[in-house]
Amino acid sequence: MDTLLQNQKSIIEIKDLRKSYGSNAVLAGFNMVLREGENLVIMGKSGSGKSVMIKCLIGLEQPDGGSITVMENDISKLDREELDDLRTEVGFLFQGSALYDSMTVRENLEFPLRRHKKKFGVIKDTTPMVMEALENVGLANTINLMPEELSGGMKRRIALARTLILQPRIILYDEPTTGLDPITAKEILLLMMSIQQKYNTSAIIITHDVDCARMISNRMILLVDGINYIEGTFEELSTSKDAKVQAFFK
């Protein structure tokens, strides 16, 4: 891992996180630290608990045990309003983009600004913020289009622009390259790297895509049997002799 990142303070800390559904212990003592300015990739098999961990992180699921600290805030001690305020600092890029089909690109980007008035106040003219977000993803010319007029890769970019418009310090990416052709997937990854460099965002990237992990990660965690089984750089993990680790890179 980059020495400079290693010296950065943590922006998220998860300690001994536990979550079970009946007799199924999905998370069995998961630990994680995300540092400022870091791209952290989390890989795990389907059903390994990656999505559950993210839901616990943003307060959509209540863990059975352990602690989650985001920007020095203990999630379990926040009331609903405080949690909503914190969520404005945490952007989420959904796997399916999750654009509103009945809204234009402009309206999709304006929606979070209207929903989170406390952060920005009443904005009389949203156009400069909308245009900046669209320019960041190279799609300023789509401002008046409907989602149905966009390709899959363009939808993913617009969804990222909608995430960026709130100027979050943390971005959570859920399978950012799934369903995209290799060329478009690479463009999305280059865009994610550009955003990290431009805004010094910290990001957690959930992915099954080994090429994505190789290109985007500063550090990786493999989630196996409900725990952070191993962590390190892509090179360290991809050359491991451990059979459980090798299975991810075959």
C-alpha angles and dihedrals in degrees: 000000000000108000092222091056091045088060094049118105119254118262095185128028124183117186128189093335113191130185128164134179106205107308092342110101101200094173115028105177105328117185127191142161124197115195128208112275093011131132105212117188119204117197128184140143120272109286093019093124104262095127092042090054091052092048090052090047094057095038099253091118128037113227121224092227145347131059137273121199120187117185089341092309119123102223093210092060098052122101120222095270093047090048091051090051091051091049090063086068092051117069120198125204107199121215092239094042089239096220117169105254094206094055131076120238089262092052092047090056094043092053098078091045090057093043094052102044091147092070098047104015120222108334111205094191117028094177097096092051093044092049093048091052092048092046089053089061096038097247107106090133093064096065095114098037126109120236091249088064093058130086120235092261092048091051089053090051093048090049088053090049089053089052093049095049090076089055094231123193092212129041125195113203118197110201093322095187101041113127094011127117115247095259094050091043090055090049090053091049092049088050091051090051091048091052091050091053096042099046102021089234121175114226142191112203119195110199146148090199111107092193089053091051092048093051104038109030128100087179137000137213123197112211108210128162091355096303139089091265096184139346137192142104121318090255093051094049098040091056095045117126092213109117093217090054095043089056090070094055103044 
